[in-house]
Amino acid sequence: MSEGALLAMPLLWLTGTLGVFELFDRISKRCNRHPLLHPVLWSTPVLIGALLVTGTSYDTYRQATFPLSFLLGPAVVGLAVPIWAERQRIRRLALPILLSLMAGALTSIVSAVGVLALFGAPTALLASIAPRATTTPVAMAVAGQLGGIPALAAIIVLFAGVLGAMVATPLLNAIKVRDYRARGFALGIASHGIGAARAFQVDATAGALASLGMALNAIATAALLSMIALLA
């Protein structure tokens, strides 16, 4: 079998992706989940480097790792289970959750767009970064609707998620936010699925509230930006 045929084998890249992530996840566990050792942060550049060195196209890699993309859907739906388990607590916190959601969604949009606008960034870039705190499919759809670049929006979302998962714990500790409900919800709004995964590593209640924050923020941000698009 030629080298090119071997690199095109789906099982090779699927196994490689799982292996690289597992390696860095083990390193992260051994280092007590240090913020700078998030497995996504390190496995992503390693895999990109492997694609570049081997000359493998992204389309080939995407097709090889399709099972992982497919399983992402059921995994997101599965986040409804911890939310349901916390339903009584969530119901009692309905008003604080709603107010926090609106504050978080608006802050996420205004802070990112405002800073870039001050530096004279083009409209396409502003539209691409506006939905940065939502999940990737939502961000890509909204960015396209606003005249942005969906692929760039996806990269920004990934960066925002990893960065949020890295800095959330030390930042919240520094400002003395001890309530895991507040910590989890804030992380879910700011860092979507990656943040929710990090929250589950810390506390089950934080993970449930992070999942809720991720879902609600996707809806709120999409609705806000869609209304802006209609009015523009």
Backbone as numpy.savetxt, mean C-alpha at the origin, in Angstrom:
# Nx Ny Nz CAx CAy CAz Cx Cy Cz
18.17 -27.57 -22.28 17.33 -26.38 -22.28 18.21 -25.13 -22.28
17.90 -24.19 -23.16 18.70 -22.97 -23.26 18.43 -22.07 -22.06
19.39 -21.12 -21.86 19.25 -20.19 -20.74 18.00 -19.34 -20.90
17.71 -18.89 -22.14 16.53 -18.07 -22.38 15.24 -18.80 -22.05
15.19 -20.09 -22.43 13.99 -20.88 -22.13 13.82 -21.08 -20.64
14.95 -21.26 -19.94 14.88 -21.43 -18.49 14.34 -20.18 -17.80
14.83 -19.00 -18.23 14.39 -17.75 -17.62 12.93 -17.45 -17.91
12.41 -18.03 -18.99 11.01 -17.78 -19.36 10.06 -18.71 -18.63
10.59 -19.69 -17.90 9.73 -20.64 -17.20 8.99 -19.93 -16.05
7.65 -20.01 -16.03 6.87 -19.34 -14.98 7.26 -19.76 -13.57
7.53 -21.06 -13.39 7.83 -21.56 -12.04 9.09 -20.93 -11.48
10.05 -20.59 -12.33 11.31 -20.01 -11.86 11.06 -18.67 -11.18
10.34 -17.78 -11.84 10.11 -16.45 -11.28 9.13 -16.47 -10.12
8.16 -17.38 -10.19 7.22 -17.49 -9.07 7.95 -17.96 -7.82
8.77 -18.99 -7.97 9.54 -19.51 -6.84 10.55 -18.49 -6.35
11.20 -17.81 -7.30 12.19 -16.80 -6.94 11.58 -15.66 -6.15
10.41 -15.21 -6.57 9.73 -14.11 -5.87 9.39 -14.51 -4.44
8.81 -15.69 -4.29 8.46 -16.17 -2.95 9.71 -16.37 -2.09
10.76 -16.89 -2.72 11.99 -17.14 -1.97 12.66 -15.86 -1.49
12.71 -14.85 -2.37 13.34 -13.58 -2.00 12.55 -12.91 -0.88
11.22 -12.90 -1.00 10.40 -12.28 0.04 10.55 -13.02 1.36
10.55 -14.35 1.30 10.70 -15.14 2.52 12.04 -14.87 3.19
13.09 -14.73 2.38 14.41 -14.44 2.93 14.41 -13.14 3.72
13.89 -12.08 3.11 13.90 -10.79 3.79 12.89 -10.73 4.93
11.83 -11.53 4.83 10.88 -11.58 5.94 11.52 -12.25 7.16
12.32 -13.27 6.92 13.04 -13.94 8.02 14.05 -12.99 8.66
14.74 -12.24 7.81 15.70 -11.26 8.33 14.97 -10.22 9.18
13.81 -9.77 8.69 13.02 -8.80 9.43 12.59 -9.35 10.79
12.16 -10.62 10.82 11.74 -11.24 12.07 12.91 -11.34 13.05
14.08 -11.74 12.55 15.25 -11.89 13.41 15.69 -10.56 14.01
15.39 -9.48 13.30 15.76 -8.14 13.77 14.59 -7.45 14.46
13.64 -8.25 14.93 12.50 -7.73 15.68 11.70 -6.71 14.88
11.51 -6.99 13.59 10.73 -6.15 12.69 11.22 -4.70 12.69
12.52 -4.54 12.55 13.08 -3.18 12.48 12.46 -2.44 11.29
12.07 -1.16 11.49 11.41 -0.42 10.41 12.19 -0.37 9.10
13.51 -0.36 9.18 14.33 -0.25 7.97 14.53 -1.59 7.27
13.99 -2.66 7.83 14.16 -3.99 7.25 12.82 -4.57 6.78
11.94 -3.71 6.31 10.66 -4.19 5.78 10.93 -5.08 4.56
10.36 -6.27 4.51 10.67 -7.20 3.41 10.33 -6.66 2.02
9.26 -5.87 1.89 8.91 -5.31 0.59 9.98 -4.32 0.13
10.53 -3.55 1.09 11.53 -2.54 0.76 12.77 -3.17 0.12
13.17 -4.35 0.60 14.40 -4.97 0.11 14.16 -5.98 -1.00
13.06 -6.70 -0.96 12.82 -7.70 -2.00 12.51 -7.07 -3.35
11.88 -5.88 -3.34 11.54 -5.23 -4.61 12.77 -4.88 -5.43
13.77 -4.16 -4.89 14.95 -3.85 -5.71 15.75 -5.10 -6.10
15.76 -6.12 -5.26 16.48 -7.35 -5.61 15.84 -8.02 -6.83
14.51 -8.07 -6.85 13.81 -8.68 -7.98 13.96 -7.83 -9.24
13.90 -6.50 -9.07 14.11 -5.62 -10.23 15.51 -5.84 -10.80
16.49 -5.94 -9.90 17.86 -6.18 -10.35 17.98 -7.51 -11.10
17.30 -8.53 -10.60 17.34 -9.84 -11.26 16.74 -9.77 -12.65
15.66 -9.03 -12.80 15.04 -8.87 -14.12 15.98 -8.14 -15.08
16.64 -7.11 -14.58 17.55 -6.33 -15.42 18.77 -7.16 -15.83
19.34 -7.89 -14.89 20.55 -8.69 -15.17 20.25 -9.79 -16.18
19.08 -10.42 -16.04 18.73 -11.52 -16.94 18.06 -11.06 -18.22
17.75 -9.77 -18.30 17.09 -9.26 -19.50 15.66 -9.74 -19.65
15.03 -10.06 -18.55 13.64 -10.56 -18.57 12.68 -9.38 -18.59
11.71 -9.42 -19.48 10.75 -8.33 -19.58 9.75 -8.40 -18.44
9.13 -7.25 -18.15 8.14 -7.23 -17.09 6.92 -8.07 -17.45
6.55 -8.09 -18.73 5.41 -8.90 -19.14 5.63 -10.38 -18.83
6.86 -10.85 -19.08 7.18 -12.25 -18.77 7.07 -12.50 -17.27
7.61 -11.56 -16.48 7.55 -11.71 -15.02 6.11 -11.64 -14.52
5.32 -10.72 -15.08 3.93 -10.56 -14.64 3.13 -11.83 -14.92
3.34 -12.42 -16.08 2.62 -13.65 -16.41 3.06 -14.80 -15.50
4.35 -14.85 -15.18 4.87 -15.92 -14.34 4.34 -15.83 -12.91
4.16 -14.61 -12.43 3.71 -14.42 -11.04 2.22 -14.10 -10.95
1.48 -14.43 -12.00 0.04 -14.16 -11.98 -0.68 -14.79 -10.79
-0.31 -16.01 -10.36 -1.00 -16.58 -9.19 -0.94 -15.67 -7.96
0.18 -14.98 -7.78 0.30 -14.08 -6.63 -0.65 -12.90 -6.77
-0.74 -12.35 -7.98 -1.66 -11.24 -8.23 -3.11 -11.69 -8.03
-3.41 -12.91 -8.48 -4.76 -13.43 -8.33 -5.14 -13.61 -6.86
-4.19 -14.09 -6.07 -4.47 -14.33 -4.65 -4.59 -13.04 -3.86
-4.12 -11.93 -4.43 -4.24 -10.66 -3.73 -5.70 -10.29 -3.50
-6.55 -10.60 -4.47 -7.98 -10.30 -4.33 -8.61 -11.00 -3.12
-8.52 -12.34 -3.05 -9.06 -13.04 -1.88 -8.43 -12.58 -0.56
-7.14 -12.21 -0.61 -6.48 -11.76 0.62 -7.10 -10.46 1.12
-7.38 -9.55 0.18 -8.01 -8.28 0.57 -9.41 -8.52 1.11
-10.16 -9.38 0.44 -11.52 -9.71 0.91 -11.45 -10.35 2.30
-10.40 -11.15 2.53 -10.23 -11.79 3.83 -10.05 -10.82 4.97
-9.67 -9.58 4.66 -9.52 -8.59 5.72 -10.85 -8.23 6.37
-11.94 -8.62 5.71 -13.26 -8.36 6.29 -13.49 -9.19 7.56
-12.78 -10.30 7.70 -12.97 -11.17 8.87 -12.58 -10.46 10.17
-11.37 -9.88 10.28 -11.05 -9.17 11.53 -11.91 -7.92 11.74
-12.33 -7.28 10.64 -13.22 -6.12 10.79 -14.54 -6.56 11.41
-15.09 -7.69 10.94 -16.34 -8.21 11.48 -16.18 -8.59 12.96
-15.03 -9.12 13.30 -14.79 -9.50 14.70 -14.78 -8.29 15.62
-14.43 -7.12 15.07 -14.36 -5.89 15.87 -15.58 -5.00 15.64
-16.65 -5.55 15.09 -17.79 -4.73 14.66 -18.45 -3.94 15.79
-18.51 -4.53 16.98 -19.14 -3.82 18.09 -18.33 -2.60 18.48
-17.03 -2.77 18.56 -16.15 -1.65 18.90 -16.19 -0.58 17.80
-16.21 -1.01 16.56 -16.25 -0.06 15.44 -17.56 0.72 15.46
-18.65 0.06 15.78 -19.95 0.74 15.82 -19.95 1.84 16.87
-19.34 1.58 18.02 -19.29 2.58 19.08 -18.40 3.76 18.71
-17.46 3.53 17.81 -16.52 4.59 17.41 -16.87 5.20 16.06
-18.12 5.06 15.65 -18.51 5.49 14.30 -18.18 6.96 14.02
-18.51 7.85 14.95 -18.27 9.28 14.72 -16.78 9.61 14.69
-15.98 9.18 15.68 -14.54 9.44 15.58 -13.90 8.85 14.32
-14.37 7.69 13.91 -13.84 7.06 12.70 -14.16 7.91 11.48
-15.39 8.40 11.39 -15.80 9.22 10.25 -14.99 10.51 10.19
-14.84 11.18 11.33 -14.08 12.43 11.37 -12.60 12.20 11.03
-12.05 11.12 11.56 -10.64 10.80 11.29 -10.45 10.45 9.81
-11.43 9.77 9.26 -11.35 9.40 7.84 -11.30 10.63 6.96
-12.20 11.56 7.18 -12.24 12.77 6.34 -10.97 13.59 6.53
-10.50 13.69 7.77 -9.27 14.45 8.02 -8.08 13.77 7.34
-8.01 12.45 7.43 -6.90 11.72 6.83 -6.92 11.78 5.32
-8.09 11.60 4.72 -8.19 11.62 3.26 -7.82 12.99 2.70
-8.36 14.04 3.31 -8.07 15.40 2.85 -6.60 15.75 3.03
-6.05 15.38 4.19 -4.65 15.68 4.45 -3.74 14.97 3.46
-4.05 13.72 3.16 -3.25 12.96 2.23 -3.22 13.61 0.85
-4.38 14.05 0.39 -4.47 14.66 -0.94 -3.80 16.03 -0.95
-4.19 16.88 0.00 -3.73 18.27 0.00 -2.23 18.36 0.24
-1.70 17.55 1.15 -0.27 17.64 1.47 0.58 17.25 0.27
0.25 16.15 -0.37 1.05 15.69 -1.51 0.94 16.63 -2.70
-0.30 16.95 -3.07 -0.52 17.82 -4.23 0.00 19.23 -3.95
-0.22 19.71 -2.74 0.20 21.07 -2.40 1.70 21.27 -2.48
2.46 20.32 -1.95 3.92 20.44 -1.98 4.44 20.44 -3.41
3.95 19.52 -4.23 4.41 19.46 -5.61 3.96 20.68 -6.42
2.76 21.18 -6.11 2.27 22.37 -6.82 3.15 23.58 -6.53
3.64 23.68 -5.31 4.53 24.79 -4.95 5.82 24.78 -5.77
6.23 23.58 -6.18 7.45 23.46 -6.97 7.16 23.45 -8.48
5.92 23.74 -8.83 5.57 23.84 -10.24 5.48 22.53 -10.98
5.11 21.46 -10.29 5.00 20.15 -10.93 3.90 20.15 -11.98
4.07 19.40 -13.06 3.03 19.34 -14.11 1.75 18.68 -13.61
0.66 18.96 -14.29 -0.65 18.44 -13.89 -0.67 16.92 -13.84
-0.01 16.28 -14.80 -0.01 14.81 -14.83 0.61 14.22 -13.56
1.65 14.86 -13.06 2.29 14.38 -11.83 1.39 14.62 -10.63
0.75 15.77 -10.58 -0.17 16.07 -9.48 -1.31 15.06 -9.45
-1.85 14.74 -10.62 -2.94 13.78 -10.70 -2.49 12.38 -10.32
-1.23 12.08 -10.57 -0.72 10.73 -10.26 -0.47 10.55 -8.77
-0.11 11.62 -8.07 0.21 11.50 -6.65 -1.01 11.72 -5.75
-2.06 12.34 -6.28 -3.23 12.67 -5.45 -3.82 11.44 -4.75
-3.97 10.28 -5.42 -4.55 9.12 -4.74 -3.52 8.20 -4.09
-2.40 8.74 -3.65 -1.27 7.93 -3.18 -1.60 7.05 -1.98
-2.60 7.43 -1.17 -2.89 6.68 0.05 -3.95 5.61 -0.15
-4.39 5.41 -1.39 -5.38 4.35 -1.67 -4.66 3.09 -2.12
-5.42 2.04 -2.37 -4.84 0.82 -2.90 -4.48 1.02 -4.37
-3.61 0.17 -4.89 -3.09 0.35 -6.25 -4.18 0.39 -7.33
-5.15 -0.55 -7.36 -6.16 -0.48 -8.42 -6.96 0.83 -8.39
-7.31 1.28 -7.19 -8.07 2.53 -7.06 -7.22 3.71 -7.52
-5.97 3.74 -7.09 -5.08 4.85 -7.45 -4.89 4.93 -8.96
-4.70 3.79 -9.60 -4.49 3.79 -11.05 -5.72 4.27 -11.79
-6.89 3.83 -11.33 -8.14 4.24 -11.99 -8.39 5.73 -11.79
-8.20 6.22 -10.57 -8.44 7.63 -10.29 -7.43 8.51 -11.00
-6.16 8.10 -11.00 -5.13 8.88 -11.68 -5.44 9.01 -13.17
-5.88 7.92 -13.78 -6.25 7.98 -15.19 -7.42 8.91 -15.44
-8.38 8.90 -14.52 -9.55 9.78 -14.65 -9.16 11.25 -14.54
-8.14 11.53 -13.73 -7.72 12.91 -13.52 -6.71 13.39 -14.56
-6.30 12.51 -15.45 -5.30 12.89 -16.44 -3.89 12.58 -16.02
-3.74 11.73 -15.01 -2.42 11.35 -14.55 -1.89 10.13 -15.27
-0.83 9.54 -14.72 -0.17 8.38 -15.32 -0.40 7.18 -14.40
-1.26 6.25 -14.77 -1.58 5.13 -13.88 -0.37 4.34 -13.40
0.60 4.08 -14.28 1.78 3.32 -13.88 2.58 4.07 -12.81
2.69 5.38 -12.97 3.40 6.19 -11.98 2.63 6.20 -10.66
1.31 6.27 -10.74 0.48 6.23 -9.53 0.71 4.94 -8.76
0.85 3.83 -9.48 1.09 2.53 -8.82 2.41 2.54 -8.06
3.45 3.12 -8.67 4.76 3.19 -8.02 4.69 4.07 -6.77
3.99 5.19 -6.88 3.86 6.11 -5.75 3.12 5.43 -4.60
2.07 4.68 -4.93 1.30 3.96 -3.90 2.19 2.96 -3.17
3.00 2.22 -3.93 3.90 1.25 -3.31 4.88 1.95 -2.37
5.46 3.04 -2.84 6.42 3.78 -2.02 5.76 4.32 -0.76
4.54 4.87 -0.91 3.83 5.41 0.25 3.52 4.32 1.27
3.14 3.14 0.79 2.84 2.05 1.69 4.05 1.57 2.47
5.16 1.38 1.77 6.39 0.91 2.43 6.90 1.96 3.41
6.90 3.22 2.97 7.39 4.29 3.85 6.53 4.40 5.10
5.21 4.33 4.93 4.32 4.41 6.08 4.52 3.26 7.05
4.68 2.05 6.50 4.90 0.88 7.36 6.22 0.99 8.11
7.21 1.65 7.51 8.51 1.80 8.15 8.50 2.82 9.28
7.85 3.95 9.05 7.97 5.05 10.02 6.82 5.11 11.01
5.74 4.37 10.77 4.55 4.52 11.61 4.82 4.21 13.08
5.41 3.05 13.35 5.61 2.66 14.75 6.51 3.62 15.51
7.70 3.95 15.01 8.53 4.92 15.76 7.89 6.30 15.85
7.18 6.72 14.80 6.54 8.04 14.82 5.42 8.09 15.85
4.56 7.08 15.85 3.45 7.05 16.80 3.95 6.89 18.23
5.03 6.15 18.40 5.62 6.06 19.73 6.16 7.41 20.18
6.78 8.13 19.25 7.38 9.43 19.58 6.34 10.45 20.00
5.17 10.41 19.36 4.12 11.38 19.71 3.16 10.82 20.75
3.53 9.64 21.31 2.83 9.04 22.44 1.37 8.67 22.14
1.14 8.13 20.95 -0.17 7.56 20.63 -0.13 6.09 21.03
-0.84 5.73 22.09 -0.77 4.38 22.63 -1.95 3.50 22.25
-3.06 4.11 21.89 -4.28 3.36 21.58 -4.10 2.63 20.25
-4.16 1.31 20.29 -3.96 0.53 19.07 -5.07 0.76 18.05
-6.24 1.17 18.51 -7.31 1.47 17.56 -6.94 2.68 16.71
-6.45 3.72 17.38 -6.05 4.93 16.66 -4.82 4.66 15.79
-3.87 3.92 16.31 -2.65 3.61 15.56 -2.98 2.83 14.29
-3.82 1.82 14.43 -4.16 0.99 13.29 -4.95 1.75 12.23
-5.93 2.53 12.66 -6.76 3.26 11.71 -5.91 4.29 10.95
-5.04 4.97 11.65 -4.16 5.95 11.00 -3.25 5.28 9.98
-2.72 4.13 10.32 -1.82 3.42 9.42 -2.56 2.91 8.19
-3.78 2.45 8.37 -4.56 1.98 7.24 -4.90 3.10 6.27
-5.20 4.28 6.79 -5.51 5.42 5.93 -4.27 5.88 5.16
-3.14 5.92 5.84 -1.93 6.46 5.23 -1.20 5.46 4.34
-1.30 4.18 4.65 -0.42 3.20 3.97 -1.14 1.96 3.46
-2.45 2.03 3.30 -3.28 0.99 2.68 -2.89 -0.44 3.10
-2.79 -1.38 2.15 -2.60 -2.78 2.50 -1.28 -3.09 3.17
-0.21 -2.43 2.73 1.10 -2.67 3.34 1.07 -2.21 4.80
0.42 -1.08 5.04 0.29 -0.60 6.41 -0.56 -1.52 7.26
-1.63 -2.07 6.66 -2.49 -3.00 7.40 -1.72 -4.26 7.78
-0.89 -4.75 6.85 -0.09 -5.93 7.14 0.86 -5.67 8.30
1.45 -4.49 8.31 2.35 -4.11 9.40 1.58 -4.00 10.72
0.37 -3.46 10.67 -0.43 -3.30 11.88 -0.77 -4.66 12.49
-1.06 -5.66 11.64 -1.37 -7.00 12.15 -0.16 -7.62 12.86
1.04 -7.25 12.44 2.24 -7.77 13.10 2.37 -7.24 14.52
1.76 -6.07 14.76 1.89 -5.44 16.08 0.75 -5.84 17.01
-0.49 -5.81 16.48 -1.65 -6.06 17.35 -2.85 -6.39 16.47
-3.68 -7.34 16.91 -4.84 -7.76 16.13 -5.86 -6.65 15.98
-6.11 -5.90 17.06 -7.06 -4.79 16.98 -6.54 -3.71 16.04
-5.25 -3.41 16.12 -4.67 -2.43 15.20 -4.82 -2.89 13.76
-4.64 -4.18 13.51 -4.79 -4.71 12.16 -6.21 -4.58 11.64
-7.18 -4.86 12.50 -8.58 -4.75 12.09 -8.94 -3.32 11.75
-8.52 -2.38 12.58 -8.82 -0.97 12.32 -8.04 -0.45 11.12
-6.84 -0.98 10.89 -6.06 -0.59 9.71 -6.77 -1.08 8.44
-7.31 -2.28 8.48 -8.06 -2.81 7.34 -9.28 -1.94 7.04
-9.96 -1.53 8.10 -11.12 -0.66 7.93 -10.69 0.69 7.35
-9.60 1.25 7.87 -9.11 2.52 7.37 -8.72 2.45 5.90
-8.08 1.36 5.52 -7.69 1.17 4.12 -8.91 1.16 3.21
-9.93 0.39 3.58 -11.12 0.27 2.74 -11.89 1.59 2.66
-12.10 2.23 3.81 -12.86 3.47 3.82 -12.12 4.60 3.11
-10.81 4.64 3.26 -10.05 5.70 2.62 -10.04 5.55 1.10
-10.04 4.32 0.62 -10.12 4.11 -0.83 -11.42 4.69 -1.38
-12.50 4.47 -0.65 -13.80 5.00 -1.08 -13.83 6.52 -0.97
-13.38 7.04 0.17 -13.44 8.48 0.40 -12.55 9.25 -0.59
-11.33 8.76 -0.79 -10.40 9.45 -1.69 -10.90 9.40 -3.12
-11.38 8.25 -3.55 -11.92 8.12 -4.91 -13.11 9.05 -5.11
-13.98 9.14 -4.10 -15.15 10.02 -4.22 -14.73 11.49 -4.27
-13.81 11.89 -3.40 -13.36 13.28 -3.37 -12.70 13.69 -4.69
-11.80 12.84 -5.17 -11.07 13.18 -6.39 -11.97 13.10 -7.62
-12.95 12.21 -7.60 -13.89 12.13 -8.72 -14.75 13.39 -8.78
-15.15 13.91 -7.62 -15.91 15.16 -7.61 -15.06 16.33 -8.11
-13.78 16.31 -7.74 -12.87 17.36 -8.22 -12.75 17.29 -9.75
-12.65 16.04 -10.25 -12.53 15.85 -11.71 -13.76 16.36 -12.44
-14.93 16.17 -11.86 -16.18 16.62 -12.48 -16.29 18.14 -12.47
-15.76 18.75 -11.40 -15.87 20.20 -11.27 -14.79 20.95 -12.05
-13.70 20.23 -12.35 -12.58 20.89 -13.04 -12.91 21.19 -14.51
